[in-house]
Amino acid sequence: MSQVETVSAFVEGAPPGELADVIADIKALTVSSPDIVSELTPAFEKYNEEQLVTVKLPGSSQPVIISSHNALGHGRYYDKASAVQSHVIEGPQVDLVKSTLKSLGAYVKEHFPNASYGTYPIETDSKVAIIIVANKYSPNNFWNGRWRSLYVFDPASGSLEGSIKVDVHYYEDGNVRLLTNKPVTASIPSGTGAGIAKEISATEKKYQEELNKSFVSLSEGAFKGLRRQLPVTRQKIEWDKVTSYRLGQDIGGGNSKR
């Protein structure tokens, strides 16, 4: 594997909101190859599209989504909120795209504190892609997270297929990362934008409940098994008096009573 391929893997695996930190580390580790970052454009493009990265454009009040479904080529993307350059959506699914976008907006605003969403026609097979992405960054508290859901609706069969992905990174005094990928398959006989949004709402609510139950189970089970609740003395350690303990004296080089 070449150096560019190795470094590209680091870029593509960067946790939510931490790409700039990864790039800074790459620069520090590749001082002998100062131009390597300029060779990572394909990796950055792949990362942005797969992570559904959102950006704010001049004159836009809402972030827009970068994905393979709204790519125009040559590093350009279109979205509902773009005011930089107009782009007219064409094709047989224009009305479905607009109605789904309207119904999806009501759902997103109700259930997400801050999220971006988009509906895009897939011109090659007359299907519709639906995307929701929500980012929550809290670097001062050593954690960042991203929710990504992407679905493809086929009007011909009434089928909805996609996945829900959650990526959370907690890195205070260590590294813990949650990565989930929930496949979704559903049928929407009505084939309407309202029906699509209703199915997505029900599916994501169910998955959120499943995640909550899993966290409760982990905290009460596996996580407790990883860490002793109390020292072998069955007494809590008073950290402000740690030097009075034998271990503290040994560490500090002080005298201890025999």
Secondary structure in CASP SS format (residue, H / E / C, confidence):
PFRMAT SS
TARGET T0000
AUTHOR 0000-0000-0000
METHOD secondary structure of the structure
MODEL  1
M C 1.00
S C 1.00
Q H 1.00
V H 1.00
E H 1.00
T H 1.00
V H 1.00
S H 1.00
A H 1.00
F H 1.00
V H 1.00
E H 1.00
G C 1.00
A C 1.00
P C 1.00
P C 1.00
G C 1.00
E C 1.00
L H 1.00
A H 1.00
D H 1.00
V H 1.00
I H 1.00
A H 1.00
D H 1.00
I H 1.00
K H 1.00
A H 1.00
L H 1.00
T C 1.00
V C 1.00
S C 1.00
S C 1.00
P C 1.00
D C 1.00
I H 1.00
V H 1.00
S H 1.00
E H 1.00
L C 1.00
T H 1.00
P H 1.00
A H 1.00
F H 1.00
E H 1.00
K H 1.00
Y H 1.00
N H 1.00
E H 1.00
E H 1.00
Q C 1.00
L C 1.00
V C 1.00
T E 1.00
V E 1.00
K C 1.00
L C 1.00
P C 1.00
G C 1.00
S C 1.00
S C 1.00
Q C 1.00
P C 1.00
V E 1.00
I E 1.00
I C 1.00
S C 1.00
S H 1.00
H H 1.00
N H 1.00
A E 1.00
L E 1.00
G E 1.00
H C 1.00
G C 1.00
R E 1.00
Y E 1.00
Y C 1.00
D C 1.00
K C 1.00
A C 1.00
S C 1.00
A C 1.00
V C 1.00
Q C 1.00
S C 1.00
H C 1.00
V C 1.00
I C 1.00
E C 1.00
G C 1.00
P C 1.00
Q C 1.00
V H 1.00
D H 1.00
L H 1.00
V H 1.00
K H 1.00
S H 1.00
T H 1.00
L H 1.00
K H 1.00
S H 1.00
L H 1.00
G H 1.00
A H 1.00
Y H 1.00
V H 1.00
K H 1.00
E H 1.00
H H 1.00
F C 1.00
P C 1.00
N C 1.00
A C 1.00
S E 1.00
Y E 1.00
G E 1.00
T E 1.00
Y E 1.00
P E 1.00
I E 1.00
E C 1.00
T C 1.00
D C 1.00
S C 1.00
K E 1.00
V E 1.00
A E 1.00
I E 1.00
I E 1.00
I E 1.00
V E 1.00
A E 1.00
N E 1.00
K E 1.00
Y E 1.00
S E 1.00
P H 1.00
N H 1.00
N H 1.00
F C 1.00
W E 1.00
N E 1.00
G E 1.00
R E 1.00
W E 1.00
R E 1.00
S E 1.00
L E 1.00
Y E 1.00
V E 1.00
F E 1.00
D E 1.00
P C 1.00
A C 1.00
S C 1.00
G C 1.00
S E 1.00
L E 1.00
E E 1.00
G E 1.00
S E 1.00
I E 1.00
K E 1.00
V E 1.00
D E 1.00
V E 1.00
H E 1.00
Y E 1.00
Y C 1.00
E C 1.00
D C 1.00
G C 1.00
N C 1.00
V E 1.00
R E 1.00
L E 1.00
L E 1.00
T E 1.00
N E 1.00
K E 1.00
P E 1.00
V E 1.00
T E 1.00
A E 1.00
S E 1.00
I C 1.00
P C 1.00
S C 1.00
G C 1.00
T C 1.00
G H 1.00
A H 1.00
G H 1.00
I H 1.00
A H 1.00
K H 1.00
E H 1.00
I H 1.00
S H 1.00
A H 1.00
T H 1.00
E H 1.00
K H 1.00
K H 1.00
Y H 1.00
Q H 1.00
E H 1.00
E H 1.00
L H 1.00
N H 1.00
K H 1.00
S H 1.00
F H 1.00
V H 1.00
S H 1.00
L H 1.00
S H 1.00
E H 1.00
G C 1.00
A H 1.00
F H 1.00
K H 1.00
G H 1.00
L H 1.00
R C 1.00
R C 1.00
Q C 1.00
L C 1.00
P C 1.00
V C 1.00
T C 1.00
R C 1.00
Q C 1.00
K C 1.00
I C 1.00
E C 1.00
W H 1.00
D H 1.00
K H 1.00
V H 1.00
T H 1.00
S H 1.00
Y C 1.00
R H 1.00
L H 1.00
G H 1.00
Q H 1.00
D H 1.00
I H 1.00
G H 1.00
G C 1.00
G C 1.00
N C 1.00
S C 1.00
K C 1.00
R C 1.00
END
